[in-house]
């Protein structure tokens, strides 16, 4: 067996014979992302069941508003996580940051799983829930930039788009797993009373245990060759270093704005839209959303591999043009849909369009920055943009509906997509000028 040859596959100094090590690097780099997003979405999926345990029993709406407020605070922590863990990854290594990120998520889920109820410890219960959500928001904020950097650096030059698609597969799979656990507990294991009294703790316990498994995998990751060979970064002044790349930072913000808003509109918000506007039942809405997410997930590596052949910029431009002209017609047609199959196919069209962006968004950002500032350059502007546009999508959509002008939201999404399309048109081809 020839151990002399050094493989560039996975971007690390691993002998050709160590296929198992390479697979472990790929799996460990992505599986933690899956667990993190499972934990993140489990909060939203089970909020209706655990809200009475953490807040005074005034009325259901107040309880849900309180849990929604804590969910929003978690979103606000994402830029801070992108900043702190991005700096840490650029100073101490991708492996160290990925390990820290999944550890924090583990603690956040564990706190939710074991915290006593409001009836037992009073105001300390929602306070601990807030602490847990702050940890989770911080962790998710740092996870994206670091895992996007790791997967981009670990890939060979000709398959970075494919690896970027794999990264998004794990993000969507985390959301699907949270929904799957909910449906299994709802329909096969527990009744509504059991779920509300103690069963809601199960998904968070699962998340904490799974995070421990991901922690073990990440502790055994190889560091990327790109980080190992970089020049020593200064201990201070990373912000000033990032500010040397204003064009790249603005590109991340611009390309993310329309893409993330379009994605959140047809994924996270769509369940509420299907119930409140289309008129489907909650069960039908969950099934339609889950089926679409499954197809959307399978499209990611395919679209990512396509970008390795034709380039990132053409795919982004096609996404921008299609989303620009399709958003209003698709959402307007969905308003008129009165059956689950029609809704499914209309959303599938939207998510197929979205996959042109989502599958390569991670690698496009990573290719813009040099190694000494890459994780921070990807993570911080992305987290800020997602918090502003993705995090506010539901609120703006529901506000427009509440004032009787739901169509305003459709045009808002279209306007943001148009801004991003201008960025796609005038940016350079990231693959050709990649700094990886």
C-alpha positions, -999 to 999 in steps of 0.1 A, spaced: 0 0 0 15 33 -11 15 58 19 40 81 2 15 98 -20 -4 127 -4 -40 133 -14 -55 166 -20 -89 152 -15 -105 169 15 -78 195 13 -57 179 41 -24 161 43 -40 126 44 -24 96 27 -43 82 -2 -50 50 17 -68 69 45 -102 70 29 -117 64 63 -101 95 77 -113 116 48 -148 103 52 -146 110 89 -136 146 82 -165 151 58 -190 134 81 -177 152 112 -177 185 95 -213 182 85 -230 160 111 -225 187 138 -243 211 116 -272 188 113 -274 184 151 -271 222 157 -300 229 133 -321 201 148 -318 217 182 -325 251 167 -357 241 150 -369 218 179 -376 249 199 -400 263 173 -416 228 167 -423 221 203 -430 257 216 -468 251 216 -463 222 241 -437 236 265 -449 272 267 -473 265 296 -444 250 316 -423 281 315 -448 310 318 -477 318 341 -510 302 330 -526 335 319 -537 326 283 -523 306 254 -515 336 233 -494 353 259 -475 321 266 -468 317 228 -458 353 225 -433 349 254 -417 318 238 -416 336 204 -399 366 220 -372 343 234 -369 327 199 -363 362 185 -336 369 211 -319 337 199 -318 352 164 -302 384 178 -274 363 193 -264 349 159 -243 379 148 -225 378 181 -218 341 177 -207 347 141 -183 374 154 -168 356 184 -166 320 170 -155 334 136 -125 351 152 -118 320 173 -118 298 141 -94 321 123 -71 323 153 -72 288 169 -84 266 140 -116 254 124 -116 222 144 -114 241 177 -143 264 168 -165 235 155 -159 216 187 -168 247 209 -199 254 188 -215 220 192 -205 219 229 -225 252 235 -255 238 216 -253 206 238 -255 227 269 -284 248 256 -305 218 248 -296 201 281 -308 232 300 -342 232 283 -345 194 289 -340 195 326 -352 230 337 -381 227 362 -414 244 354 -426 278 364 -449 263 390 -418 248 407 -392 276 406 -411 306 394 -393 333 373 -361 312 373 -378 289 347 -382 314 319 -348 329 329 -331 296 323 -350 291 290 -337 325 279 -301 315 289 -305 282 269 -318 300 238 -290 326 240 -265 297 240 -282 281 211 -284 314 191 -247 321 198 -238 285 187 -258 286 155 -244 320 146 -209 307 148 -216 273 133 -225 285 98 -194 305 91 -170 279 106 -186 249 90 -188 266 56 -152 275 59 -142 240 70 -161 222 42 -148 246 16 -112 242 26 -115 204 30 -128 200 -5 -107 197 -36 -109 226 -62 -132 207 -85 -159 197 -60 -163 226 -36 -198 233 -49 -208 197 -42 -195 199 -6 -214 232 -2 -245 214 -12 -238 187 14 -236 213 41 -271 226 32 -284 190 32 -275 188 69 -292 221 76 -324 210 60 -322 175 75 -320 190 110 -353 208 104 -368 176 90 -356 155 120 -372 180 144 -405 177 125 -402 139 124 -396 137 161 -427 159 166 -449 137 144 -437 105 160 -444 117 195 -478 133 184 -492 103 165 -474 72 178 -461 76 213 -478 102 235 -511 120 238 -515 158 239 -516 158 277 -484 138 281 -466 160 255 -476 191 274 -467 178 308 -433 161 302 -430 148 266 -418 180 252 -385 174 271 -377 143 249 -366 162 217 -342 184 237 -327 154 256 -322 137 222 -305 169 209 -282 170 239 -272 134 235 -267 137 197 -246 168 203 -223 147 226 -219 122 197 -211 151 173 -186 165 198 -168 132 198 -166 132 160 -154 167 159 -127 162 185 -112 137 161 -114 159 130 -82 168 110 -75 205 107 -76 219 72 -44 222 53 -52 258 44 -54 268 81 -22 249 90 -2 267 63 -15 302 69 7 329 82 3 336 119 -26 360 124 -23 389 149 -39 384 182 -57 417 179 -70 437 150 -92 412 133 -119 438 128 -95 461 111 -83 431 90 -119 424 80 -124 460 71 -97 457 44 -123 437 25 -153 460 23 -163 448 -12 -163 412 -1 -183 420 31 -209 439 10 -211 411 -15 -219 386 13 -246 409 26 -260 416 -9 -261 381 -22 -276 368 11 -304 394 15 -326 382 -13 -316 345 -11 -323 341 26 -356 360 25 -368 339 -4 -357 307 14 -374 317 47 -406 327 29 -410 293 13 -398 272 42 -402 286 77 -431 309 70 -449 286 46 -465 264 73 -483 294 88 -492 307 53 -507 274 43 -530 274 74 -538 311 77 -541 321 40 -545 289 20 -568 272 45 -552 239 49 -553 220 82 -522 220 104 -516 184 96 -518 190 59 -495 220 62 -469 200 81 -470 172 55 -467 196 25 -438 214 41 -420 182 51 -424 167 17 -411 198 0 -381 201 24 -372 165 16 -371 172 -22 -353 205 -16 -327 187 5 -320 162 -23 -315 190 -48 -286 206 -29 -257 184 -38 -270 181 -74 -271 219 -78 -238 223 -60 -221 198 -84 -236 217 -113 -219 249 -101 -185 231 -102 -191 227 -139 -207 259 -150 -196 284 -123 -213 300 -93 -222 334 -108 -244 320 -137 -264 300 -111 -269 330 -89 -280 351 -118 -305 324 -129 -318 322 -93 -321 360 -92 -340 363 -125 -364 334 -118 -371 345 -82 -376 381 -94 -404 372 -118 -418 341 -99 -423 354 -63 -455 373 -68 -472 348 -92 -463 319 -70 -475 334 -38 -506 348 -55 -514 313 -70 -508 297 -35 -535 321 -21 -560 305 -45 -549 269 -39 -574 249 -20 -558 215 -19 -525 201 -6 -513 188 -40 -516 222 -57 -498 238 -27 -471 211 -28 -462 217 -65 -463 255 -63 -439 254 -33 -417 228 -50 -412 252 -79 -402 279 -55 -378 257 -36 -362 244 -69 -355 280 -77 -341 286 -42 -318 256 -45 -298 275 -72 -288 299 -44 -289 278 -13 -267 249 -26 -237 272 -33 -242 301 -9 -216 287 16 -188 282 -9 -194 315 -27 -188 333 6 -158 312 16 -141 318 -18 -143 356 -13 -119 358 17 -83 348 25 -77 321 50 -67 344 79 -101 361 79 -123 335 62 -145 322 90 -152 357 103 -157 371 68 -183 344 61 -200 342 95 -204 378 107 -220 396 76 -241 364 69 -254 363 105 -263 400 105 -281 397 72 -300 365 81 -311 381 114 -324 412 97 -341 396 67 -346 360 74 -355 365 111 -380 392 103 -397 375 74 -426 359 94 -433 391 113 -434 413 82 -456 388 63 -480 385 92 -481 423 97 -489 429 60 -517 403 63 -530 419 95 -535 453 78 -552 437 48 -524 441 23 -508 407 22 -496 413 -13 -472 439 0 -450 412 14 -448 395 -20 -434 427 -35 -411 432 -5 -395 398 -12 -393 407 -49 -375 440 -41 -349 423 -19 -343 396 -46 -338 424 -72 -311 440 -49 -294 407 -47 -297 401 -85 -277 434 -90 -250 419 -68 -249 387 -88 -247 405 -121 -218 428 -112 -198 405 -90 -168 385 -104 -170 348 -108 -160 335 -73 -149 301 -86 -124 316 -110 -110 341 -85 -113 319 -54 -90 327 -25 -91 292 -11 
